[in-house]
Amino acid sequence: MKRFILLGTSLLASSSLLITACGQNTPTVSNSPEATTQPTETSRKEIPIGIALAQTSNVALLGQEGVAGSKIAEKYFNDKGGINGTPIKLVVQDTGGDEAGAINAFQTLITQNKVAGIVGPTLSQQAFSADPIAERAKVPVIAASNTAKGIPEIGDYIARVSSPVTVVAPNSVKAALKINPKIKKVAVFFAQNDAFNKSETEVFQKTVKDQGLDLVTVQKFQTTDTDFQTQATSALNLKPDLIIISGLASDGGNLVRQLRELGYKGLIIGGNGLNSSNIFAVCKTQCNGVLVAQAYSPDHKNAVNEAFRETYLNQYKKQPPQFSAQAFAAVQVYVEALQALDKKTPIKNLSLEQLRTDLNKQLLTGTYDTPIGLISFSPTGEVNQKDFYVAEMKVDKDGNNGQFVYLK
């Protein structure tokens, strides 16, 4: 049983019917409550699912990938009949890159858009502030990119499809040691203003020590930084054999580039925040050789991943990244849980309040064959996943095209 959070009065303001109607088939995007109108009755009824991911700020490189995956899921499942004949409708709210943006997005989705559940937010740092709002309102949340310790424990209505950093991160260190068994000295960099990166670096540092390696320095930076000359120079003076970076795509990519420009030729490991194809535009050819542990492979063999991969390739002309696959999986969980619930009790007969409660219970009991593999949830909302990978970044000579090449 999870720890239930009691922080003030409930934000749940409506007990109206869940099935609402919108006049368009494309996702609704809004940056503020004023820009979003409440659903009105039309001839087509849809089930709203909230997508609270960053579309602006330095976090947008990650959030945009999540929205791309969720939109593919929306069309994929609606083409298959939606919720036993009723389509889903994504309602997208931009969280930006900070806690205030995530809180605003969650409040709008819950009270104005009256969604059945929410996918998001982008960062674990945002989740620790915004998830309690959904918990108090008894609205299900499925995190698609939050991997810090303690996310599911925020409350009974919080789950995630993104495996925790404690499970994923050590794989890249082990892979680096296979590539170069002579690694002895390790330098670690992390973004100190982000909850996930602080959590991830603790895992990396513990793994380094557990492997009997020498942690020669720990350098701190901010996700908003662009100049890393001081930290990079300080670390390189200690002649590390391996560098590990916990940051986001923009700052992490710039740090990789500056390390290479300063002459570092050894192995680099990027944390989950660098696990984005958008990083290639930041560090270009300097990205070559960076190792990243992943919870998704485009080569995973199942029907839904093959369909997802084909659609993504057709739309974006590149392999789908992990964050897109995880967002697809989060929407899939909602769809299949709603389908199962509707067969037990017709959703049209449920109030919004009851639908949210029953949906939360249902999604935790299911098993889902998703692009990231077969997953289920623990009673606390932690994802159970068995397939993990390590990839190496490969970029062409002109720096315009990059890909993750999965190690055997």
Secondary structure, DSSP 8 states (H G I E B T S, - for coil): -------SS------SBS-EE-S-SS-EEESSGGG-------SSEEEEEEEEE--SSTTHHHHHHHHHHHHHHHHHHHHTTTBTTB-EEEEEEE-TTSHHHHHHHHHHHHHTS--S-EE--SSHHHHHHHHHHHHHHT--EEESS--STTSGGG-TTEEESS--HHHHTHHHHHHHHHH-TT--EEEEEEETT-HHHHHHHHHHHHHHHHTT-EEEEEEEE-TT----HHHHHHHHTT--SEEEEES-HHHHHHHHHHHHHTT--SEEEE-GGG-SGGGHHHHGGGGTT-EEEES--TT--SHHHHHHHHHHHHHHSS---HHHHHHHHHHHHHHHHHHHHHHHS-GGGSBHHHHHHHHHHHHTT-EEEETTEEEEE-TTS-EE----EEEEEEE-TTSS-EEEEE--
